[in-house]
């Protein structure tokens, strides 16, 4: 009886394995999202109109399942020599395994804006919150350096008239103090040199 039950369970298990294998060996179509990574030189800012593309692939289920658990990234090596708008055929940069077939790509073309990177000096403005203790006032604010360099694209730099520090809270202060504070970025992909400044705030009594 026990042996019959074991044989019965084993036969069911084998049947399930055969069923799963048959399913995994079946050809299917699947759509995957691929993130876009653009390789470029440091003298240009490259802005694509999308950060991902969708690929429809055909292949055996077992191969596509394997692909699904991997990081899917499309590397585009783009070395611009001039500024402007460019169109790149995405298919030229797609590499798939020999046993997987590419059915379609969306979008087919990647639109890219290329801008020159420039370096400009900008004044530092101190961002203060709160007020000194009652009966005290701010005498002066000294910032060092007063001017920093901003490295950004030509269109970005137009909108950056000055660079502001992170907030410095002076609530209930009664005496001079010095602090090192980071500078805010108007855009995430710009650089500020240096990234922080030293601020001295002089506080005195009104009486």
Helices and strands as residue ranges (DSSP letters): H 2-24, E 27-39, E 44-48, E 52-60, H 61-68, E 73-77, E 84-89, G 90-93, E 101-106, E 109-125, E 128-129, E 136-144, E 147-153, H 154-158, E 163-164, E 168-169, E 177-182, E 191-193, E 196-205
